[in-house]
Amino acid sequence: DGCGSLREACRRKEPLWIVFEISGIINLSSYLRVSSYKTIDGRGQRIKLTGKGLQLKECEHIIVCNLEFEGGRGPDVDGIQIKPNSRHIWIDRCSLCDYDDGLIDITRASTDITIS
């Protein structure tokens, strides 16, 4: 959760391309809130997020690729939440399974979203 962590990189305000040096499982007890202008790139590694997932809220220009999301429990627990007024988001080649509520939840006035 501190310096150099995925959570810290996701919340930073400047544009970032986030890559992973090693494969691994990241267990999330709370959502990773992603700010604008981020690429979270799992290519070349096997990165699995378990528990809670990503939350994109009032953000723009986000790319999420080659990640696995698995096993979120509880009401309103999704692999990826795209909340109000988010735009220009691309979810590419991600695997999502076994969430109690939904895999990807896109709500209220979010536009220009691609899931591929």
Backbone bond lengths (Angstrom), bond angles and torsions (degrees), N, CA, C in turn:
res aa  C-N    CA-C-N  psi(-1)  N-CA   C-N-CA  omega(-1)  CA-C   N-CA-C  phi
1 D - - - 1.450 - - 1.528 111.00 -
2 G 1.303 118.07 -8.61 1.458 121.46 -176.29 1.519 112.52 -99.16
3 C 1.308 115.56 -157.73 1.459 123.45 -177.87 1.532 110.86 -55.32
4 G 1.326 116.13 129.88 1.454 121.37 179.42 1.517 114.31 87.39
5 S 1.327 117.85 -2.56 1.465 120.95 -178.86 1.528 111.17 -84.13
6 L 1.310 115.49 160.75 1.466 120.77 175.43 1.525 110.14 -60.36
7 R 1.305 117.91 -43.07 1.469 121.26 -179.81 1.527 111.15 -59.87
8 E 1.308 116.55 -45.09 1.464 120.27 -179.46 1.526 110.77 -65.09
9 A 1.327 117.74 -40.40 1.467 121.13 178.97 1.524 111.10 -65.02
10 C 1.324 117.44 -40.70 1.468 121.40 -178.76 1.519 112.37 -64.79
11 R 1.308 118.26 -33.51 1.461 119.84 -175.58 1.531 113.34 -88.83
12 R 1.320 118.48 -11.58 1.473 120.74 179.73 1.519 110.51 -60.78
13 K 1.298 117.11 150.93 1.469 121.82 -174.14 1.525 113.44 -84.25
14 E 1.325 118.44 -26.01 1.465 119.76 -176.56 1.534 110.90 -81.59
15 P 1.337 117.16 158.64 1.471 120.27 176.11 1.530 110.38 -61.63
16 L 1.342 116.11 136.41 1.465 120.76 179.18 1.520 110.69 -141.94
17 W 1.323 115.41 144.92 1.460 123.28 169.50 1.524 105.22 -108.53
18 I 1.319 115.92 108.30 1.464 122.05 -174.43 1.524 108.97 -95.65
19 V 1.338 116.71 121.24 1.466 122.03 178.26 1.531 108.40 -124.14
20 F 1.319 115.36 165.24 1.461 121.46 -175.89 1.523 109.29 -119.25
21 E 1.318 117.48 132.87 1.460 121.71 179.62 1.516 112.50 -83.37
22 I 1.329 117.42 -28.37 1.466 121.13 -179.54 1.526 109.62 -134.55
23 S 1.320 116.06 156.87 1.461 121.43 174.49 1.520 109.31 -74.11
24 G 1.339 116.01 156.90 1.452 118.02 176.97 1.509 113.35 175.99
25 I 1.315 114.46 170.57 1.459 123.24 176.02 1.521 107.58 -108.39
26 I 1.330 115.79 129.30 1.459 121.86 179.05 1.522 107.20 -114.66
27 N 1.327 116.78 113.26 1.456 121.54 -179.84 1.523 108.93 -91.83
28 L 1.324 115.95 120.38 1.461 121.31 -175.81 1.520 110.76 -107.73
29 S 1.319 117.18 120.54 1.462 120.65 175.37 1.523 111.36 -89.92
30 S 1.329 117.22 -12.87 1.464 122.56 173.52 1.526 107.78 -141.08
31 Y 1.336 115.84 158.41 1.460 120.13 -178.13 1.523 111.85 -62.08
32 L 1.332 115.16 146.59 1.465 121.22 169.30 1.519 106.57 -85.74
33 R 1.302 117.90 112.69 1.461 122.51 178.72 1.526 107.43 -84.62
34 V 1.325 116.25 121.67 1.461 121.87 -175.49 1.523 108.76 -104.30
35 S 1.328 117.29 125.76 1.461 120.87 177.21 1.530 109.82 -91.06
36 S 1.302 116.33 170.64 1.469 123.23 -173.46 1.527 113.14 -59.35
37 Y 1.325 113.86 156.21 1.465 123.96 174.13 1.530 112.70 61.08
38 K 1.317 114.69 53.95 1.468 120.74 177.63 1.518 110.09 -125.88
39 T 1.323 116.08 141.26 1.458 123.36 165.95 1.519 106.35 -116.93
40 I 1.326 116.09 122.25 1.469 121.61 175.47 1.514 105.56 -108.05
41 D 1.322 116.24 106.89 1.462 123.44 -165.78 1.529 110.60 -115.60
42 G 1.327 115.88 107.46 1.459 120.95 179.64 1.514 114.67 -92.96
43 R 1.334 117.64 6.29 1.470 119.96 -178.55 1.519 111.39 -58.55
44 G 1.334 115.05 138.50 1.459 121.16 177.01 1.519 114.07 88.61
45 Q 1.325 117.48 -10.50 1.466 122.11 178.54 1.525 107.99 -133.95
46 R 1.305 116.66 165.76 1.462 120.73 172.87 1.527 106.62 -107.98
47 I 1.321 115.65 105.18 1.460 122.52 -177.63 1.522 108.33 -112.51
48 K 1.320 115.97 120.74 1.464 120.94 179.60 1.524 108.89 -119.55
49 L 1.345 115.31 125.83 1.454 121.61 174.48 1.519 107.63 -101.03
50 T 1.325 117.70 126.82 1.457 121.66 179.42 1.525 109.42 -120.01
51 G 1.329 115.22 160.58 1.461 119.98 -176.46 1.511 108.97 81.61
52 K 1.314 117.02 -126.05 1.468 120.81 176.85 1.525 108.54 -74.38
53 G 1.328 116.13 169.94 1.456 120.51 -178.04 1.519 111.67 -122.78
54 L 1.340 114.99 -140.73 1.462 121.78 -179.61 1.520 109.85 -96.00
55 Q 1.318 116.34 145.67 1.456 121.80 173.00 1.521 108.27 -124.63
56 L 1.322 115.59 118.18 1.455 122.75 177.99 1.519 106.48 -110.80
57 K 1.318 117.22 111.23 1.459 121.60 -174.01 1.516 109.15 -132.60
58 E 1.344 115.03 122.02 1.461 121.37 179.87 1.525 111.03 50.60
59 C 1.328 115.24 50.70 1.463 120.30 -179.27 1.526 109.09 -132.42
60 E 1.324 115.66 170.12 1.461 120.04 -179.15 1.521 110.07 -147.43
61 H 1.327 114.09 158.74 1.459 123.15 176.80 1.528 111.95 57.28
62 I 1.335 114.25 66.21 1.466 122.59 179.34 1.525 108.52 -120.13
63 I 1.332 116.93 134.13 1.468 122.60 171.38 1.526 107.20 -122.54
64 V 1.330 115.78 129.85 1.465 121.92 175.39 1.518 106.28 -125.02
65 C 1.335 118.37 119.54 1.465 118.98 -177.08 1.527 112.25 -138.39
66 N 1.324 113.01 146.37 1.465 123.09 173.16 1.527 114.09 56.26
67 L 1.317 116.36 45.33 1.461 121.35 174.51 1.521 109.24 -117.29
68 E 1.329 116.45 155.26 1.460 122.41 173.50 1.527 108.24 -110.81
69 F 1.329 115.39 138.57 1.463 122.14 177.62 1.519 106.93 -125.04
70 E 1.333 117.28 130.58 1.461 118.58 -175.85 1.524 112.28 -151.34
71 G 1.322 114.83 135.52 1.455 121.95 162.49 1.504 118.71 74.79
72 G 1.330 117.88 55.16 1.455 120.02 174.14 1.514 110.89 -94.96
73 R 1.313 117.74 132.41 1.459 122.70 -176.48 1.519 111.42 -113.60
74 G 1.341 115.28 141.77 1.455 121.49 174.33 1.514 112.69 114.19
75 P 1.338 115.87 166.75 1.464 120.08 178.96 1.526 110.66 -67.65
76 D 1.314 115.27 142.84 1.470 122.76 178.56 1.531 112.75 58.20
77 V 1.325 116.97 33.10 1.467 121.36 175.31 1.524 107.97 -105.15
78 D 1.323 115.95 115.59 1.460 123.42 -177.50 1.521 109.69 -122.26
79 G 1.330 116.14 158.56 1.455 120.45 173.36 1.521 111.51 -66.55
80 I 1.336 115.01 -46.49 1.468 121.00 177.42 1.520 107.81 -136.61
81 Q 1.319 116.85 124.89 1.459 122.21 174.23 1.520 108.36 -107.64
82 I 1.328 115.38 122.73 1.464 120.97 174.40 1.522 105.59 -111.68
83 K 1.309 115.99 107.38 1.461 123.41 -169.19 1.529 111.14 -97.58
84 P 1.344 116.87 -179.37 1.463 121.81 -170.91 1.528 114.48 -49.13
85 N 1.333 112.53 141.77 1.464 122.85 171.42 1.522 114.19 61.55
86 S 1.310 117.21 31.75 1.470 120.78 172.53 1.521 107.94 -96.19
87 R 1.325 116.68 148.60 1.471 118.22 -178.00 1.524 110.43 -153.88
88 H 1.324 113.86 160.81 1.463 122.50 179.88 1.530 110.96 55.83
89 I 1.327 114.40 63.35 1.464 121.64 -178.63 1.519 108.82 -122.63
90 W 1.328 116.08 135.08 1.462 122.34 178.90 1.525 108.31 -126.22
91 I 1.338 115.86 117.91 1.465 122.86 173.70 1.522 105.76 -104.88
92 D 1.330 118.36 112.53 1.463 122.69 -169.58 1.527 111.19 -125.74
93 R 1.322 115.98 127.64 1.468 123.88 174.11 1.527 113.29 52.13
94 C 1.321 115.83 43.03 1.461 120.95 174.75 1.524 109.12 -102.39
95 S 1.311 116.15 149.50 1.461 122.69 177.13 1.525 107.92 -111.37
96 L 1.344 115.91 126.28 1.463 120.44 -179.41 1.516 109.00 -128.57
97 C 1.339 117.39 133.70 1.466 119.61 177.75 1.521 111.12 -155.81
98 D 1.333 114.36 153.33 1.464 123.77 166.77 1.526 114.38 65.14
99 Y 1.338 117.04 46.74 1.465 121.36 171.76 1.520 108.65 -104.94
100 D 1.330 117.63 140.01 1.460 121.61 -176.33 1.522 112.78 -64.61
101 D 1.326 119.06 -38.50 1.461 120.65 -176.87 1.519 110.99 -93.39
102 G 1.315 117.70 -67.64 1.455 120.93 -178.35 1.511 110.61 -156.14
103 L 1.321 114.30 163.58 1.464 118.18 177.70 1.523 110.20 -81.58
104 I 1.342 115.84 -54.26 1.465 121.41 176.18 1.520 106.89 -129.93
105 D 1.310 117.25 127.63 1.458 123.04 -177.98 1.526 107.83 -119.16
106 I 1.341 116.56 116.30 1.464 122.15 -179.63 1.521 107.12 -114.82
107 T 1.334 117.47 121.48 1.458 120.47 -174.32 1.518 112.78 -130.56
108 R 1.311 113.99 159.98 1.460 128.73 170.87 1.528 117.64 28.23
109 A 1.288 115.18 105.46 1.466 122.91 169.32 1.527 114.33 58.94
110 S 1.314 117.98 23.64 1.469 120.41 171.21 1.521 107.53 -88.93
111 T 1.326 117.31 134.30 1.461 121.13 -174.24 1.521 111.16 -134.01
112 D 1.325 114.41 164.34 1.464 122.37 176.12 1.529 111.05 55.76
113 I 1.338 115.20 54.18 1.462 123.38 -179.78 1.525 107.99 -108.36
114 T 1.323 118.06 129.48 1.465 122.45 176.12 1.521 108.86 -120.12
115 I 1.348 115.51 128.25 1.462 122.39 173.84 1.518 105.86 -115.72
116 S 1.319 117.83 115.98 1.474 119.55 -176.44 1.513 111.19 -136.44
